[in-house]
């Protein structure tokens, strides 16, 4: 394989690293309020609430979420290659952000019975969100050397959880009144508020984050032809990145369960434990704090003991947490589980992104992070479908939680095949 043009060598200063972290701060409003706390519950309870038997609304929601992840998975590799080839990560990041913000704002017009409208707008926003996360994460390789990626990734996730915390606080007055008819216009307005928060908070990112990559030689043909040509070249040389391949298999399995737990947590609390919308806001305000602390602390730990050991610790914790969640009976017990789960979530996300960054060769950042993104998206297809189907067949989300514990255990076993030092050496060659 011919060597690729790499990024310019000028190092990133504190202001630019802060600007990169601010994208995590901004986009966390979408994952927190749209995917997890507010819109997901609104869709199940109000938009699709008239579908009939128990589990029908959840099935529709999880299938819609899974399909949007499948679309993102199909788009990520060619778009990642194009972004590398044209040194256009920043431009692609801006475009995906604007699409996500616009579709999120339009969710404010989705009312009871608007199932297709609600699914399509959410799906478009979710696809754009995940592509934006891909392009932003790809900058990590340019901003930090391998021995500092953990802490910088941790700062990003930590600031991200702070953004989730702030967006929750801002949305609380709109959501706390629940699904009473008089409060529904205010509840829907929270989706537009989320979009505005996302847009405003990304301003530092687009003001200060620089594109260090340089355009690569043109292979001829259309952009899409070039993208698939470059992907074919990478596929022929994947043997030299065997630890990356092993890691992506393990990541596919364990992040499947993590994504599903994130998407299902508010629905589980609302339907199984009778949490009100106000209760959910308070719950996620608390867990955002521990998630942010976990991201920062474990990011530094990953630099000291290695990202692989850090991920192992988090997966053992996830198995225990899923087992406990299946047995939870009271609000207090769920709060306790959430406090620990928040810290473990932040830790796992930080260490996972760090390990991928360490396994990525210079000049192929967006391409390799697109493989990471694709793996996560296929995981987000499988897990939610399993969760929704188990819930529909058994009539209980508790059994669905048990199925996620099995995913964590299998992911931990698959992760044993990853040699961290060998994977870093392959990327540096």
N, C-alpha and C positions, 0 to 999 in steps of 0.2 A: 504494500500500500504506500502510495506517495505521501511524503510529509505534507501536512497542511499548514497554511499560514496561521500563525497564532496571534494572540492578543498582544498589544503593545505593552511594554514592560513597566510603564509608569505606575507606581503603587497607588492604591486607594488611600485617601486620608480619612480622618474621623467623620468629617461632614458627609462624605460620599457613602461611607458604611452606614451612617445614621439614615441617609436617604433611602438606601436599600432596605434597611430594617423597617422603615416607615410603610413600605408596601405591605408587609405582614401586618402592621398595625391597621392599615386601611381595610385589607380584604377580610380580616377576621370578622368584621361586621356582617358580611354575607354568610359565612359559615355559622356564625353564632345565631343570628336572628332569622335568616331565611331557611337554611338547611336544618337547623337544630331546634331552636326555641319557639319561634313565632309562626312562620309560614307553614312549616310541616304540620304543626298541630292544627292550624287554621284550615289547611286543606283537608285533613282527615275528619275534623269535627264539623266544619261548615260547608266547604265546597263539595266534598264527596260524602257528606254525612248521611245523605238519603239513599245510599246504595243498597241498604238491606241488612243481610246477616252480618254477625260479628266477624271482623277480619276483612270484609270486602273493601272498605276504604283504605285500609293499610296496604292491601294487596295492590290496588291501583297506584298508590303513592310510591311504593317500593319498586314496582315495575317501571314507572315513569322515571324515577331516579336512576335506575339501572340502565335504561335505554340512553339517557343523556350521557352517562359515563361511557357507554359503548361508542357513541359518536365522538366524544372527546378522545377516546383511545385510538380511533381510526385516523383522526386528524393530527394528533400530536407528532408522530414520527416525520411525516413529510414536511409539516410546518416547522418542526425543529431543525431539520436539515436545511431548509430554505433560509431560516433565520441565521444559521451558521454561515452558509455560503454567501449570503448577501450582507453579513454583519448587520443584521436588522432586528436583533433581539429587542432593542428599546422600542422600535416602531411597532413591532408585533405586540409588545406589552401594552402600549398605549391603545392600540386598536381593540384588543380583547377587553381591556378595562372599560372602555366606552360602551361596548356592546353589553357587558354585564351590568353596568350602571343603568343603562336605558331600560333593559328588560326588567330589572329589579324594580325600578320606579313604576313600570306599567302593571306590576302585580297589585298595586293599590286599586285597580279597577276590577279585579277578579272577585266575583260574588258567589253566593250559594248556587250550585248547579253548573257553574262555568268550568266543568272538569277539563275539557280539552284546552280551553284558553289558559287555565291555570297550569296545566302540565306543559304546554308548549312554551309559554313565557318563562316558566321556571327552568325548563330544559335548556333553552337558549342561554339564559343567564348562567346556568351551572356549567355548560360547555365552555363559555367564554371565561368564567372564573378559573376553571382548571387549566386552560391554556395560558392564562395570565400567570398563574402560579408556576407553571413550567418555565416560562420565559424569565420570570424574576429569579427563580432558583438557579437558573443557568448562569447568572452573573456571579454566583458564589465562588466559582473556580477562578475568576479574574480578580476578585476582591481580596482573597486570603490564600496564604500558603497552606499546604496540607496540615501542618501542625497547629494552625490557628482556626481552621474551618469550624471546629466544634463550638468554640466560644462565640464566633460570629454568627453561626447558624442559631445558636442558643439565644443570642441577643435578639435576633429577628423573631424567633418564636415567642420569646418573653415579651417583647414589645407588641407582638401580635395579640397575645392574650390581654395585655393592657388595653389594646384597641377594642377587643371584644367586651371587656369590662365596661369601658366608657360608652360604647354603643348600646349595651344593655341598659345602663343607667339612663341614657337619653330616651330610649324606647319605653322604659317602664311606665311613665304616665299614660302612654297610648294603649299599652297592652294589659295593664293591671285590672282594668274593668272587665276583662274576659269577653265572652261571646254573647253577652246580653245585646239585644237588638239595638238599644240606644248607643252602645259602645262600638259596634262593628265599624262605623265610618272611621273612628279614631284608631281602631286596631289595624285597619287597612292602611291608614296613613303612615303607620310605623314602617311599612315596606318602602315608601317613598323617602322617609327619613333615613333609612338604612342606605339607600342609593346615594343620597346627598352626602352622608358621612363618608362613604367609600370614595366618592369623587374628590371631595375637599382634602381628605387625608393623603391622597396620592400626589398632591401637588409637589411636595419636596422631592419625591422620587423622580418625577419627570423634569424637575429643575436641575438636579445635581448628579443623578446617576449617569455615568458616561458609558458609551459603547467602545470598549477597548479592542474588540475583535476587528480584523481587517478582512475585506472581501476575498473569497477564494477564487481560483481560476474557473472560468466559465466552461462547463462541459458540453455546451451546445444544447439545442432543443428548448422546449418550454420549461418553465419553472418546475412544473410537476414532473416532467420527464427527468429533469436533472435531479430532483429530490429522490425519486425512486432509483435512479442510477447510483447515487451516493449511498442510499440505504443498502442496495445490493452489494456494493463494495464492502461496507461495514460487515454485512452478514457473512461474507466470505472470510473475514478475518476475526470472527468472534472467538476462535479457538485460543487466541492469545489473551482473551479476557474471560477465562473460564470462571474466575471467582466472581466477576461481575454477573455472569449468567447464573451461577449458583445463588448469589445474593438476591437477584431479581425473582427467582423461583420462591425463595423463602419469604421475600417481601410480599409477593403476590398473595401468599396464604395468610400471613399474620396481619397485613394491613387490610385484608378483606374483613376480618373481624373488627378491627379498629374503626374503619369507615362505617360499618353497620351499627356498631355501638353508638357512634356519634349521631348518626341519623335517627336511630331508634330511641335514644335515651329520653327525650322529652315526651314522645308518644307513649313509651312504657310508663313513665311517671304519671302522665295524665290519665291513661286508660286503666292501668293496673292499680295505682296507688291513689288515684283521684286528686292529683296535684292540680290546683287552679293555675291559670296563666300567671297570676301574681306570684304564686309559689314557685313556678318554673323560673321566673326571672330572678328571684332571690337565690334559688339553687344554683343557677348558672353564674350569677355574680360571684358566689363563693368559690365555685370550682375554677373560674377563670383566674383567680388569685393563685391557687395552688398550681395550676397549669403553667402560669408564667414563671413562678419560682422554680418549678421542676425543669422547665426548658433552660433557664439560665444556669442553674446549678449543674444539671447533667450535661450541658454543653461543655462546661469546663472539665467535668469528670471524663467526658469522652476524649478530650485532648490528653488527659493523664493516663487513663487505663485502656484507652482504645474504644472505638465506636462499637466493635463487636461485643465486647464484654458488657458495655452499657445496654445494648439492645437485649442481650440475654437476660439481664436483670429485669428489664421492663416486661419481657414476655412471661417470665415466671410470675410476676406480679399480676399481669392481665389474666392469667389462668385462675388465680385465686379470686380476683375481683369478679370475674364472670360467674364463678360458682356461688359466690356470696350474693350477687345480684339476683340470681334465680330463686333464692330463698328469702329475699327481703320482704318484710311485712309492714313496716312502719316508715313514716316520713323521716324520722331520726336516723334509722338504719340506712336509708337511701342517701341522706345527706353525708353520712360517714363514708359510705362507699364512694360517693362523688368527690369528696375531698382528696382521697387517695388516688382515684382514677384520674383526676385532673393533673396531678403531679406526674403520674406515670405516662399519661398521654403526651404532655409537653416534653418529657424526657425521650420517649420513643421517636417522636417526630424530629427532634433535634438530632439525635444520633443517626437516624435513618438518612436524613439529608446529608449529614456529614460524611457518612461512609460512601454514599454515591459520589459526592464531590471528590473524595480521595481516590476513587476508582476511575475518574474521568480524565482522559488525556487532553492536553491543551489543544484548542482549535476545534473541539467537537463537543463543546459544552451543551448547547441546546439539543443536539442530536442525542447525546447520552442521557440527558435529563428527560428527553422525550420517551426513551425506553422506560425510565423510571416512572414517568407519568402514565404511559400505557399500562404498565404493570399495575399501578394503583387503580386505574380506571377499570381494567378487567376484574380486579378484586372488588371494585364497587359495583360491578354487574352481578357477580356471583353471590356475594354476601347478602345484600338486601333482598334478592329473590328468594334465597334460602330462608331468611328471617320471615319474610312475608308469607311464604308458602307454609312453613311450620306453624306460624300463627293461625293461618286460615284452616289448616287441617286439624290442629289440636284445639283451636279456640283459646289458646293461652300463649302469651308472650314469654312466659317463664321457660317453656321448652325451647323457644327460639333462642333465648339467652344461653341455655345449655349447649346448643349447637355452636355458638360462637366460642365457647371454652374449648371445644374440640379443634376449631380452626387455629386457635392460639397454640395449642399443644403440638399440632402437626407442623406449624410454622417454625416452632422452636427446634424440632427435630431436623427439619430441612436446613435450618440456619447453621447447623454443625458442619456442613460441607464447605463453608466459606473460610478461606485463609486470608486474613486481613493484610498481613505484610506482603504476601505474594500479589494480591490485587493492587496494592499501592505501587509496587515495583513495576507491574505491567503497564500501569497508566503513565508512569514517569519515563518508560522506555519509548 
